[in-house]
Amino acid sequence: VWLGSDPRTYMFDHVLEKSKYPELAFEEENIMYLCLLCHDKKTRGHHDIITKERVEYLKNKFNL
């Protein structure tokens, strides 16, 4: 899908990493729309409260 040539400041991200949880790679609830700063923080392990809550919710839902 072509999104144009403008720089993107937001991106889709897997809440639970697809490398660790490949079975959730296409699970809609496992996708978040994050700004680049939030994505960078999450990738480095510095989750904000919303991301932490989402991680816990998904781990409980899928018994992980």
Long-range contacts (C-beta under 8 A, 24 or more apart in sequence): 9-35, 9-36, 10-34, 10-35, 10-36, 11-36, 11-39, 13-39, 13-42, 15-51, 15-54, 15-55, 15-58, 16-55, 16-58, 16-59, 16-64, 21-62, 21-64, 24-58, 24-62, 29-58, 29-61, 30-58
